[in-house]
């Protein structure tokens, strides 16, 4: 990439030139963002994944701009209107909006009022009027009355159409209008006549207006959804009189008959062409910003969900609760393999409580169950209450697990491949149990949009959403790392350098040859070349490998460094990993080379202390308040335990165990001003909330964290 573009990216992102240059070189060589962030800190100056991702995105944006400039230059050149000055201006332009303004007069158009007027020979009259020196433009217009031009007024009208197009294509005029939109555009929402009943849920927006600048993303997306459903009509406009006054000051140079003609043309050009074009531009920009805000919230929630605390390799009894159809039970071993499944009916209408109790107790004993996972959907609280009342022959921990997306998984091709002999209810229960054991490994099998975090996921730009969420999943998987001998194909797909085909080849090799004994053995996998191995090896763990470094985040390219450290201390690599006193004797500077600096050496030292450590928190058991099962049980002033289920720009939703999440508005999250709910809460966090309002009719619960002491 040219130095000029690198300089632009560096300036735009406030990152040094060498950091951008080296990052782009690594990306061009096929390195992934997680790999660059973790193993190429010396080259990038320790840029994190977000900064590397920003460089990647900005590079792609500028490359698209360069392609667009090439197209524009070619088009103008074909028209034989490309002057050296115009060419230089286009080549030096790196603002997409400005570039399109420069191109607009040369852009091929469909037949317009102005083009029809030109065909009638009225452009010379338009130029005369625009100069504003002619005293009697009407009299001058008679000279153009011929052919299809039947009168002087026809001639003047055609000339004004041409001037209106000039106004629309004038860069300064577009800048004036943009400034007006930027400073004072109002977004207005009106009800489409006759849609009152159909659009009840949009009642707040039947007659709504506010400055576009202050309209939050969630409100704009709600109104846009209403518009798409034909309920609302949206407009974005500044004060028309003020805009026209500024345009008149720019275009009208004389208080004369010609000046009056120009005024008419300017007004027509603004109302018919310019205002709608800039309104579209601002609507698209506002939509993009709203999309980005919503996607950012979605991505942050997904990240927290993927990195939720795992129970680990325990034997689990998982329950997908229900009333009429019963509660589906599955018993899973430590690896999440299905051992047994059946259905119990402890709730109405069957109420086979004793039979269900005996069955659960016997399953816990027979399959040496260590924990119970209960889906948080229908009959969840009743099932939790039933399970906790039972007596077991061992200490059993009970967890309520989010079901969001489980039904999508259970009906998916992935689930059918895993469990072809079982129906969707069994697959759903298995998913619930596995989510408790390892949320990350299970959730990667589900389309992130179906996991149920964030808002308006169907209204935002789907390509942008997918790119962002895939990046989050990739980051989370590589941050945790995976056991190469137990990871599913779906989990391996997100490992740096692998992808679907290599992940499948790795699983196939494992089936044919048994467990991997070393990272070197990965090179025997079909199509696992040196580059893919370089990118993936550090994120793949082998728990019982001969070389203990194979179960760490130390990259194989750095093994020789650790071996030299052990040699210098006259011990084995294993001893170095076990003994803190040995590690304290290391002088890292001694092992610096041209390619290995202190950042990598410090990472190695940290990893030796906690090899393969899972960065996720330890799981905690949660209990809802006893006696609180439905919204009618709530009273204002109650302080209840709850679980944060969703985080938005305007607050957080909390499950207090009544089948309807309550909202803690952003103003009720803390006793201080906060701009982002993530400053205070995180997804699946256990909190205590005060009930401030209960609207049973609308099924709305208002909650507060203010002045509530947290554990």
URPE-V41634 format. One record per helix or strand of 2 or more residues. SS is the DSSP state (H for helix, E for strand). FROM is the first residue (numbers start at 0). LEN is the number of residues. If there is no record, write none. Layout:
ss = {SS & SS}
from = {FROM & FROM}
len = {LEN & LEN}
//
This chain:
ss = {H & H & H & H & H & H & H & H & H & H & H & H & E & H & E & H & H & E & H & H & E & E & E & H & E & H & E & H & H & H & H & H & H & E & H & H & H & H & E & H & H & H & H & H & H & H & E & E & E & H & H & E & E}
from = {2 & 16 & 32 & 40 & 48 & 83 & 95 & 112 & 122 & 136 & 151 & 170 & 185 & 199 & 206 & 211 & 216 & 231 & 239 & 256 & 315 & 326 & 337 & 352 & 370 & 379 & 396 & 405 & 412 & 423 & 438 & 447 & 461 & 481 & 488 & 498 & 518 & 529 & 539 & 547 & 555 & 572 & 579 & 587 & 597 & 630 & 638 & 650 & 661 & 665 & 676 & 685 & 699}
len = {11 & 12 & 7 & 4 & 30 & 9 & 9 & 7 & 9 & 8 & 18 & 14 & 6 & 6 & 5 & 3 & 12 & 6 & 12 & 50 & 5 & 6 & 7 & 14 & 5 & 10 & 5 & 5 & 6 & 14 & 5 & 3 & 19 & 2 & 5 & 15 & 6 & 10 & 2 & 4 & 13 & 6 & 5 & 4 & 12 & 3 & 10 & 5 & 4 & 3 & 3 & 10 & 5}
//
